[in-house]
Amino acid sequence: MTAAPLILQIKYTDIVKTFAQKAKISLDKALAFFYHSAEYQLLKDGVSDLHCMTPEYIAEDLMEQAFPNAADA
């Protein structure tokens, strides 16, 4: 099942805002990172049920990609 395009656009906005806040980076940097991520591709293509996950969950996944060694610290 795929989500409606408008719903996905709203979700993208929430994901990018949440990721920017968590990572303490600008919205521009967060947006660029998101648009080059596997999560964006999966959401856009409707390959998985990732659209059912909360923006916080997806932002946390992006954090793990952006800062892979943060959990080790």
PDB file of N, CA, C and O in Angstrom, chain B, residues numbered from 101:
ATOM      1  N   MET B 101       0.846  -1.185   0.000  1.00  0.00           N
ATOM      2  CA  MET B 101       0.000   0.000   0.000  1.00  0.00           C
ATOM      3  C   MET B 101       0.881   1.233   0.000  1.00  0.00           C
ATOM      4  O   MET B 101       1.885   1.281   0.710  1.00  0.00           O
ATOM      5  N   THR B 102       0.518   2.217  -0.780  1.00  0.00           N
ATOM      6  CA  THR B 102       1.282   3.453  -0.821  1.00  0.00           C
ATOM      7  C   THR B 102       0.449   4.591  -0.241  1.00  0.00           C
ATOM      8  O   THR B 102      -0.781   4.572  -0.273  1.00  0.00           O
ATOM      9  N   ALA B 103       1.153   5.568   0.284  1.00  0.00           N
ATOM     10  CA  ALA B 103       0.474   6.726   0.867  1.00  0.00           C
ATOM     11  C   ALA B 103       0.179   7.755  -0.223  1.00  0.00           C
ATOM     12  O   ALA B 103       0.849   7.783  -1.255  1.00  0.00           O
ATOM     13  N   ALA B 104      -0.806   8.581   0.008  1.00  0.00           N
ATOM     14  CA  ALA B 104      -1.144   9.647  -0.928  1.00  0.00           C
ATOM     15  C   ALA B 104       0.016  10.651  -0.997  1.00  0.00           C
ATOM     16  O   ALA B 104       0.661  10.925   0.015  1.00  0.00           O
ATOM     17  N   PRO B 105       0.277  11.193  -2.185  1.00  0.00           N
ATOM     18  CA  PRO B 105       1.411  12.119  -2.342  1.00  0.00           C
ATOM     19  C   PRO B 105       1.383  13.305  -1.376  1.00  0.00           C
ATOM     20  O   PRO B 105       2.429  13.690  -0.853  1.00  0.00           O
ATOM     21  N   LEU B 106       0.222  13.884  -1.131  1.00  0.00           N
ATOM     22  CA  LEU B 106       0.134  15.024  -0.218  1.00  0.00           C
ATOM     23  C   LEU B 106       0.505  14.606   1.205  1.00  0.00           C
ATOM     24  O   LEU B 106       1.197  15.341   1.910  1.00  0.00           O
ATOM     25  N   ILE B 107       0.052  13.445   1.618  1.00  0.00           N
ATOM     26  CA  ILE B 107       0.387  12.938   2.953  1.00  0.00           C
ATOM     27  C   ILE B 107       1.886  12.724   3.063  1.00  0.00           C
ATOM     28  O   ILE B 107       2.482  13.035   4.094  1.00  0.00           O
ATOM     29  N   LEU B 108       2.503  12.194   2.010  1.00  0.00           N
ATOM     30  CA  LEU B 108       3.952  11.986   2.025  1.00  0.00           C
ATOM     31  C   LEU B 108       4.696  13.313   2.121  1.00  0.00           C
ATOM     32  O   LEU B 108       5.691  13.407   2.840  1.00  0.00           O
ATOM     33  N   GLN B 109       4.238  14.331   1.414  1.00  0.00           N
ATOM     34  CA  GLN B 109       4.894  15.639   1.488  1.00  0.00           C
ATOM     35  C   GLN B 109       4.862  16.189   2.919  1.00  0.00           C
ATOM     36  O   GLN B 109       5.851  16.741   3.402  1.00  0.00           O
ATOM     37  N   ILE B 110       3.736  16.035   3.576  1.00  0.00           N
ATOM     38  CA  ILE B 110       3.621  16.481   4.965  1.00  0.00           C
ATOM     39  C   ILE B 110       4.559  15.662   5.854  1.00  0.00           C
ATOM     40  O   ILE B 110       5.216  16.206   6.741  1.00  0.00           O
ATOM     41  N   LYS B 111       4.615  14.371   5.614  1.00  0.00           N
ATOM     42  CA  LYS B 111       5.497  13.496   6.401  1.00  0.00           C
ATOM     43  C   LYS B 111       6.956  13.887   6.182  1.00  0.00           C
ATOM     44  O   LYS B 111       7.731  13.940   7.137  1.00  0.00           O
ATOM     45  N   TYR B 112       7.342  14.166   4.915  1.00  0.00           N
ATOM     46  CA  TYR B 112       8.714  14.587   4.626  1.00  0.00           C
ATOM     47  C   TYR B 112       9.072  15.828   5.450  1.00  0.00           C
ATOM     48  O   TYR B 112      10.154  15.909   6.031  1.00  0.00           O
ATOM     49  N   THR B 113       8.159  16.776   5.490  1.00  0.00           N
ATOM     50  CA  THR B 113       8.395  18.012   6.251  1.00  0.00           C
ATOM     51  C   THR B 113       8.630  17.703   7.721  1.00  0.00           C
ATOM     52  O   THR B 113       9.573  18.216   8.323  1.00  0.00           O
ATOM     53  N   ASP B 114       7.788  16.881   8.291  1.00  0.00           N
ATOM     54  CA  ASP B 114       7.928  16.525   9.708  1.00  0.00           C
ATOM     55  C   ASP B 114       9.227  15.763   9.975  1.00  0.00           C
ATOM     56  O   ASP B 114       9.880  15.982  10.995  1.00  0.00           O
ATOM     57  N   ILE B 115       9.594  14.879   9.067  1.00  0.00           N
ATOM     58  CA  ILE B 115      10.835  14.112   9.233  1.00  0.00           C
ATOM     59  C   ILE B 115      12.034  15.043   9.209  1.00  0.00           C
ATOM     60  O   ILE B 115      12.910  14.954  10.070  1.00  0.00           O
ATOM     61  N   VAL B 116      12.078  15.935   8.230  1.00  0.00           N
ATOM     62  CA  VAL B 116      13.223  16.842   8.086  1.00  0.00           C
ATOM     63  C   VAL B 116      13.324  17.773   9.290  1.00  0.00           C
ATOM     64  O   VAL B 116      14.420  17.986   9.809  1.00  0.00           O
ATOM     65  N   LYS B 117      12.214  18.326   9.738  1.00  0.00           N
ATOM     66  CA  LYS B 117      12.233  19.202  10.920  1.00  0.00           C
ATOM     67  C   LYS B 117      12.733  18.450  12.150  1.00  0.00           C
ATOM     68  O   LYS B 117      13.573  18.954  12.895  1.00  0.00           O
ATOM     69  N   THR B 118      12.221  17.260  12.354  1.00  0.00           N
ATOM     70  CA  THR B 118      12.619  16.466  13.515  1.00  0.00           C
ATOM     71  C   THR B 118      14.096  16.092  13.437  1.00  0.00           C
ATOM     72  O   THR B 118      14.812  16.184  14.434  1.00  0.00           O
ATOM     73  N   PHE B 119      14.556  15.674  12.265  1.00  0.00           N
ATOM     74  CA  PHE B 119      15.952  15.307  12.079  1.00  0.00           C
ATOM     75  C   PHE B 119      16.857  16.508  12.321  1.00  0.00           C
ATOM     76  O   PHE B 119      17.886  16.376  12.984  1.00  0.00           O
ATOM     77  N   ALA B 120      16.496  17.674  11.797  1.00  0.00           N
ATOM     78  CA  ALA B 120      17.301  18.885  11.990  1.00  0.00           C
ATOM     79  C   ALA B 120      17.423  19.228  13.479  1.00  0.00           C
ATOM     80  O   ALA B 120      18.500  19.600  13.945  1.00  0.00           O
ATOM     81  N   GLN B 121      16.333  19.104  14.214  1.00  0.00           N
ATOM     82  CA  GLN B 121      16.356  19.400  15.647  1.00  0.00           C
ATOM     83  C   GLN B 121      17.218  18.404  16.405  1.00  0.00           C
ATOM     84  O   GLN B 121      18.023  18.796  17.249  1.00  0.00           O
ATOM     85  N   LYS B 122      17.057  17.121  16.111  1.00  0.00           N
ATOM     86  CA  LYS B 122      17.829  16.090  16.804  1.00  0.00           C
ATOM     87  C   LYS B 122      19.321  16.202  16.496  1.00  0.00           C
ATOM     88  O   LYS B 122      20.158  16.053  17.387  1.00  0.00           O
ATOM     89  N   ALA B 123      19.650  16.463  15.228  1.00  0.00           N
ATOM     90  CA  ALA B 123      21.043  16.513  14.796  1.00  0.00           C
ATOM     91  C   ALA B 123      21.677  17.885  15.044  1.00  0.00           C
ATOM     92  O   ALA B 123      22.891  18.050  14.923  1.00  0.00           O
ATOM     93  N   LYS B 124      20.835  18.867  15.392  1.00  0.00           N
ATOM     94  CA  LYS B 124      21.302  20.248  15.599  1.00  0.00           C
ATOM     95  C   LYS B 124      22.009  20.765  14.343  1.00  0.00           C
ATOM     96  O   LYS B 124      23.112  21.308  14.398  1.00  0.00           O
ATOM     97  N   ILE B 125      21.321  20.572  13.202  1.00  0.00           N
ATOM     98  CA  ILE B 125      21.815  21.065  11.921  1.00  0.00           C
ATOM     99  C   ILE B 125      20.729  21.917  11.282  1.00  0.00           C
ATOM    100  O   ILE B 125      19.580  21.912  11.723  1.00  0.00           O
ATOM    101  N   SER B 126      21.104  22.643  10.244  1.00  0.00           N
ATOM    102  CA  SER B 126      20.138  23.504   9.560  1.00  0.00           C
ATOM    103  C   SER B 126      19.114  22.652   8.805  1.00  0.00           C
ATOM    104  O   SER B 126      19.353  21.485   8.495  1.00  0.00           O
ATOM    105  N   LEU B 127      17.984  23.266   8.524  1.00  0.00           N
ATOM    106  CA  LEU B 127      16.958  22.577   7.745  1.00  0.00           C
ATOM    107  C   LEU B 127      17.479  22.231   6.352  1.00  0.00           C
ATOM    108  O   LEU B 127      17.138  21.182   5.804  1.00  0.00           O
ATOM    109  N   ASP B 128      18.305  23.110   5.778  1.00  0.00           N
ATOM    110  CA  ASP B 128      18.870  22.837   4.455  1.00  0.00           C
ATOM    111  C   ASP B 128      19.724  21.581   4.462  1.00  0.00           C
ATOM    112  O   ASP B 128      19.610  20.744   3.566  1.00  0.00           O
ATOM    113  N   LYS B 129      20.581  21.445   5.472  1.00  0.00           N
ATOM    114  CA  LYS B 129      21.433  20.257   5.563  1.00  0.00           C
ATOM    115  C   LYS B 129      20.603  19.008   5.831  1.00  0.00           C
ATOM    116  O   LYS B 129      20.868  17.945   5.272  1.00  0.00           O
ATOM    117  N   ALA B 130      19.601  19.144   6.686  1.00  0.00           N
ATOM    118  CA  ALA B 130      18.729  18.009   6.987  1.00  0.00           C
ATOM    119  C   ALA B 130      17.963  17.578   5.745  1.00  0.00           C
ATOM    120  O   ALA B 130      17.806  16.384   5.489  1.00  0.00           O
ATOM    121  N   LEU B 131      17.491  18.541   4.983  1.00  0.00           N
ATOM    122  CA  LEU B 131      16.750  18.234   3.761  1.00  0.00           C
ATOM    123  C   LEU B 131      17.647  17.527   2.748  1.00  0.00           C
ATOM    124  O   LEU B 131      17.238  16.536   2.143  1.00  0.00           O
ATOM    125  N   ALA B 132      18.850  18.024   2.564  1.00  0.00           N
ATOM    126  CA  ALA B 132      19.782  17.401   1.626  1.00  0.00           C
ATOM    127  C   ALA B 132      20.103  15.970   2.048  1.00  0.00           C
ATOM    128  O   ALA B 132      20.130  15.065   1.215  1.00  0.00           O
ATOM    129  N   PHE B 133      20.346  15.769   3.337  1.00  0.00           N
ATOM    130  CA  PHE B 133      20.651  14.424   3.823  1.00  0.00           C
ATOM    131  C   PHE B 133      19.462  13.498   3.602  1.00  0.00           C
ATOM    132  O   PHE B 133      19.621  12.366   3.145  1.00  0.00           O
ATOM    133  N   PHE B 134      18.276  13.987   3.928  1.00  0.00           N
ATOM    134  CA  PHE B 134      17.071  13.175   3.780  1.00  0.00           C
ATOM    135  C   PHE B 134      16.848  12.776   2.326  1.00  0.00           C
ATOM    136  O   PHE B 134      16.561  11.613   2.042  1.00  0.00           O
ATOM    137  N   TYR B 135      16.978  13.728   1.403  1.00  0.00           N
ATOM    138  CA  TYR B 135      16.715  13.428  -0.007  1.00  0.00           C
ATOM    139  C   TYR B 135      17.743  12.480  -0.625  1.00  0.00           C
ATOM    140  O   TYR B 135      17.511  11.934  -1.703  1.00  0.00           O
ATOM    141  N   HIS B 136      18.862  12.284   0.043  1.00  0.00           N
ATOM    142  CA  HIS B 136      19.867  11.329  -0.429  1.00  0.00           C
ATOM    143  C   HIS B 136      19.855  10.036   0.388  1.00  0.00           C
ATOM    144  O   HIS B 136      20.758   9.211   0.253  1.00  0.00           O
ATOM    145  N   SER B 137      18.856   9.860   1.217  1.00  0.00           N
ATOM    146  CA  SER B 137      18.800   8.690   2.099  1.00  0.00           C
ATOM    147  C   SER B 137      17.974   7.558   1.492  1.00  0.00           C
ATOM    148  O   SER B 137      17.147   7.764   0.604  1.00  0.00           O
ATOM    149  N   ALA B 138      18.227   6.374   1.999  1.00  0.00           N
ATOM    150  CA  ALA B 138      17.446   5.201   1.586  1.00  0.00           C
ATOM    151  C   ALA B 138      15.992   5.352   2.044  1.00  0.00           C
ATOM    152  O   ALA B 138      15.069   4.888   1.374  1.00  0.00           O
ATOM    153  N   GLU B 139      15.801   6.006   3.193  1.00  0.00           N
ATOM    154  CA  GLU B 139      14.445   6.194   3.707  1.00  0.00           C
ATOM    155  C   GLU B 139      13.584   6.989   2.733  1.00  0.00           C
ATOM    156  O   GLU B 139      12.425   6.649   2.492  1.00  0.00           O
ATOM    157  N   TYR B 140      14.161   8.047   2.177  1.00  0.00           N
ATOM    158  CA  TYR B 140      13.403   8.853   1.213  1.00  0.00           C
ATOM    159  C   TYR B 140      13.014   8.001   0.008  1.00  0.00           C
ATOM    160  O   TYR B 140      11.870   8.038  -0.446  1.00  0.00           O
ATOM    161  N   GLN B 141      13.970   7.236  -0.503  1.00  0.00           N
ATOM    162  CA  GLN B 141      13.697   6.405  -1.671  1.00  0.00           C
ATOM    163  C   GLN B 141      12.596   5.383  -1.378  1.00  0.00           C
ATOM    164  O   GLN B 141      11.715   5.157  -2.207  1.00  0.00           O
ATOM    165  N   LEU B 142      12.654   4.774  -0.205  1.00  0.00           N
ATOM    166  CA  LEU B 142      11.627   3.801   0.171  1.00  0.00           C
ATOM    167  C   LEU B 142      10.252   4.460   0.304  1.00  0.00           C
ATOM    168  O   LEU B 142       9.248   3.914  -0.152  1.00  0.00           O
ATOM    169  N   LEU B 143      10.217   5.622   0.924  1.00  0.00           N
ATOM    170  CA  LEU B 143       8.951   6.342   1.071  1.00  0.00           C
ATOM    171  C   LEU B 143       8.402   6.745  -0.294  1.00  0.00           C
ATOM    172  O   LEU B 143       7.220   6.553  -0.583  1.00  0.00           O
ATOM    173  N   LYS B 144       9.267   7.300  -1.119  1.00  0.00           N
ATOM    174  CA  LYS B 144       8.857   7.791  -2.427  1.00  0.00           C
ATOM    175  C   LYS B 144       8.341   6.659  -3.317  1.00  0.00           C
ATOM    176  O   LYS B 144       7.334   6.808  -4.009  1.00  0.00           O
ATOM    177  N   ASP B 145       9.037   5.542  -3.288  1.00  0.00           N
ATOM    178  CA  ASP B 145       8.672   4.416  -4.140  1.00  0.00           C
ATOM    179  C   ASP B 145       7.569   3.539  -3.561  1.00  0.00           C
ATOM    180  O   ASP B 145       7.025   2.684  -4.260  1.00  0.00           O
ATOM    181  N   GLY B 146       7.238   3.743  -2.295  1.00  0.00           N
ATOM    182  CA  GLY B 146       6.195   2.944  -1.662  1.00  0.00           C
ATOM    183  C   GLY B 146       6.576   1.480  -1.522  1.00  0.00           C
ATOM    184  O   GLY B 146       5.713   0.602  -1.497  1.00  0.00           O
ATOM    185  N   VAL B 147       7.889   1.222  -1.430  1.00  0.00           N
ATOM    186  CA  VAL B 147       8.382  -0.152  -1.372  1.00  0.00           C
ATOM    187  C   VAL B 147       8.043  -0.821  -0.049  1.00  0.00           C
ATOM    188  O   VAL B 147       7.746  -2.016  -0.020  1.00  0.00           O
ATOM    189  N   SER B 148       8.081  -0.093   1.013  1.00  0.00           N
ATOM    190  CA  SER B 148       7.833  -0.681   2.332  1.00  0.00           C
ATOM    191  C   SER B 148       6.704   0.077   3.022  1.00  0.00           C
ATOM    192  O   SER B 148       6.138   1.017   2.463  1.00  0.00           O
ATOM    193  N   ASP B 149       6.393  -0.334   4.217  1.00  0.00           N
ATOM    194  CA  ASP B 149       5.380   0.376   5.011  1.00  0.00           C
ATOM    195  C   ASP B 149       6.019   1.449   5.881  1.00  0.00           C
ATOM    196  O   ASP B 149       5.498   1.785   6.944  1.00  0.00           O
ATOM    197  N   LEU B 150       7.135   1.978   5.434  1.00  0.00           N
ATOM    198  CA  LEU B 150       7.835   3.017   6.187  1.00  0.00           C
ATOM    199  C   LEU B 150       6.945   4.237   6.393  1.00  0.00           C
ATOM    200  O   LEU B 150       7.091   4.945   7.390  1.00  0.00           O
ATOM    201  N   HIS B 151       6.033   4.489   5.473  1.00  0.00           N
ATOM    202  CA  HIS B 151       5.134   5.644   5.611  1.00  0.00           C
ATOM    203  C   HIS B 151       4.226   5.511   6.837  1.00  0.00           C
ATOM    204  O   HIS B 151       3.617   6.491   7.266  1.00  0.00           O
ATOM    205  N   CYS B 152       4.135   4.314   7.395  1.00  0.00           N
ATOM    206  CA  CYS B 152       3.323   4.108   8.594  1.00  0.00           C
ATOM    207  C   CYS B 152       4.072   4.473   9.877  1.00  0.00           C
ATOM    208  O   CYS B 152       3.464   4.619  10.938  1.00  0.00           O
ATOM    209  N   MET B 153       5.379   4.617   9.773  1.00  0.00           N
ATOM    210  CA  MET B 153       6.200   4.944  10.946  1.00  0.00           C
ATOM    211  C   MET B 153       6.110   6.433  11.258  1.00  0.00           C
ATOM    212  O   MET B 153       5.818   7.245  10.380  1.00  0.00           O
ATOM    213  N   THR B 154       6.361   6.777  12.504  1.00  0.00           N
ATOM    214  CA  THR B 154       6.296   8.182  12.904  1.00  0.00           C
ATOM    215  C   THR B 154       7.517   8.933  12.365  1.00  0.00           C
ATOM    216  O   THR B 154       8.556   8.326  12.105  1.00  0.00           O
ATOM    217  N   PRO B 155       7.390  10.246  12.198  1.00  0.00           N
ATOM    218  CA  PRO B 155       8.547  11.045  11.792  1.00  0.00           C
ATOM    219  C   PRO B 155       9.711  10.905  12.782  1.00  0.00           C
ATOM    220  O   PRO B 155      10.873  10.934  12.376  1.00  0.00           O
ATOM    221  N   GLU B 156       9.409  10.756  14.063  1.00  0.00           N
ATOM    222  CA  GLU B 156      10.449  10.598  15.077  1.00  0.00           C
ATOM    223  C   GLU B 156      11.241   9.308  14.852  1.00  0.00           C
ATOM    224  O   GLU B 156      12.466   9.290  14.977  1.00  0.00           O
ATOM    225  N   TYR B 157      10.534   8.243  14.522  1.00  0.00           N
ATOM    226  CA  TYR B 157      11.189   6.962  14.259  1.00  0.00           C
ATOM    227  C   TYR B 157      12.121   7.074  13.053  1.00  0.00           C
ATOM    228  O   TYR B 157      13.263   6.615  13.097  1.00  0.00           O
ATOM    229  N   ILE B 158      11.633   7.679  11.993  1.00  0.00           N
ATOM    230  CA  ILE B 158      12.438   7.814  10.776  1.00  0.00           C
ATOM    231  C   ILE B 158      13.603   8.771  11.003  1.00  0.00           C
ATOM    232  O   ILE B 158      14.701   8.537  10.497  1.00  0.00           O
ATOM    233  N   ALA B 159      13.375   9.852  11.762  1.00  0.00           N
ATOM    234  CA  ALA B 159      14.455  10.789  12.080  1.00  0.00           C
ATOM    235  C   ALA B 159      15.541  10.100  12.902  1.00  0.00           C
ATOM    236  O   ALA B 159      16.726  10.377  12.718  1.00  0.00           O
ATOM    237  N   GLU B 160      15.153   9.219  13.793  1.00  0.00           N
ATOM    238  CA  GLU B 160      16.124   8.467  14.591  1.00  0.00           C
ATOM    239  C   GLU B 160      16.946   7.548  13.697  1.00  0.00           C
ATOM    240  O   GLU B 160      18.148   7.387  13.906  1.00  0.00           O
ATOM    241  N   ASP B 161      16.311   6.957  12.720  1.00  0.00           N
ATOM    242  CA  ASP B 161      17.017   6.118  11.748  1.00  0.00           C
ATOM    243  C   ASP B 161      18.028   6.963  10.963  1.00  0.00           C
ATOM    244  O   ASP B 161      19.150   6.522  10.714  1.00  0.00           O
ATOM    245  N   LEU B 162      17.632   8.160  10.581  1.00  0.00           N
ATOM    246  CA  LEU B 162      18.547   9.069   9.883  1.00  0.00           C
ATOM    247  C   LEU B 162      19.717   9.462  10.782  1.00  0.00           C
ATOM    248  O   LEU B 162      20.852   9.587  10.321  1.00  0.00           O
ATOM    249  N   MET B 163      19.427   9.654  12.067  1.00  0.00           N
ATOM    250  CA  MET B 163      20.493   9.988  13.018  1.00  0.00           C
ATOM    251  C   MET B 163      21.539   8.877  13.070  1.00  0.00           C
ATOM    252  O   MET B 163      22.740   9.146  13.110  1.00  0.00           O
ATOM    253  N   GLU B 164      21.078   7.633  13.068  1.00  0.00           N
ATOM    254  CA  GLU B 164      22.004   6.496  13.107  1.00  0.00           C
ATOM    255  C   GLU B 164      22.871   6.443  11.859  1.00  0.00           C
ATOM    256  O   GLU B 164      24.027   6.026  11.919  1.00  0.00           O
ATOM    257  N   GLN B 165      22.321   6.862  10.737  1.00  0.00           N
ATOM    258  CA  GLN B 165      23.108   6.906   9.502  1.00  0.00           C
ATOM    259  C   GLN B 165      24.079   8.078   9.507  1.00  0.00           C
ATOM    260  O   GLN B 165      25.233   7.936   9.102  1.00  0.00           O
ATOM    261  N   ALA B 166      23.615   9.226   9.961  1.00  0.00           N
ATOM    262  CA  ALA B 166      24.439  10.438   9.928  1.00  0.00           C
ATOM    263  C   ALA B 166      25.569  10.379  10.956  1.00  0.00           C
ATOM    264  O   ALA B 166      26.665  10.883  10.711  1.00  0.00           O
ATOM    265  N   PHE B 167      25.301   9.767  12.095  1.00  0.00           N
ATOM    266  CA  PHE B 167      26.277   9.719  13.189  1.00  0.00           C
ATOM    267  C   PHE B 167      26.401   8.270  13.693  1.00  0.00           C
ATOM    268  O   PHE B 167      25.960   7.954  14.798  1.00  0.00           O
ATOM    269  N   PRO B 168      26.999   7.402  12.883  1.00  0.00           N
ATOM    270  CA  PRO B 168      27.028   5.973  13.226  1.00  0.00           C
ATOM    271  C   PRO B 168      27.793   5.652  14.506  1.00  0.00           C
ATOM    272  O   PRO B 168      27.516   4.635  15.142  1.00  0.00           O
ATOM    273  N   ASN B 169      28.729   6.476  14.892  1.00  0.00           N
ATOM    274  CA  ASN B 169      29.530   6.199  16.076  1.00  0.00           C
ATOM    275  C   ASN B 169      28.987   6.853  17.343  1.00  0.00           C
ATOM    276  O   ASN B 169      29.568   6.704  18.418  1.00  0.00           O
ATOM    277  N   ALA B 170      27.876   7.576  17.219  1.00  0.00           N
ATOM    278  CA  ALA B 170      27.321   8.283  18.377  1.00  0.00           C
ATOM    279  C   ALA B 170      26.872   7.316  19.473  1.00  0.00           C
ATOM    280  O   ALA B 170      26.977   7.631  20.658  1.00  0.00           O
ATOM    281  N   ALA B 171      26.385   6.166  19.091  1.00  0.00           N
ATOM    282  CA  ALA B 171      25.927   5.180  20.087  1.00  0.00           C
ATOM    283  C   ALA B 171      27.103   4.583  20.851  1.00  0.00           C
ATOM    284  O   ALA B 171      26.948   4.127  21.984  1.00  0.00           O
ATOM    285  N   ASP B 172      28.275   4.588  20.231  1.00  0.00           N
ATOM    286  CA  ASP B 172      29.454   4.029  20.886  1.00  0.00           C
ATOM    287  C   ASP B 172      30.037   4.941  21.942  1.00  0.00           C
ATOM    288  O   ASP B 172      30.757   4.492  22.834  1.00  0.00           O
ATOM    289  N   ALA B 173      29.725   6.230  21.841  1.00  0.00           N
ATOM    290  CA  ALA B 173      30.324   7.219  22.759  1.00  0.00           C
ATOM    291  C   ALA B 173      29.731   7.167  24.134  1.00  0.00           C
ATOM    292  O   ALA B 173      30.132   7.934  25.009  1.00  0.00           O
TER     293      ALA B 173
END
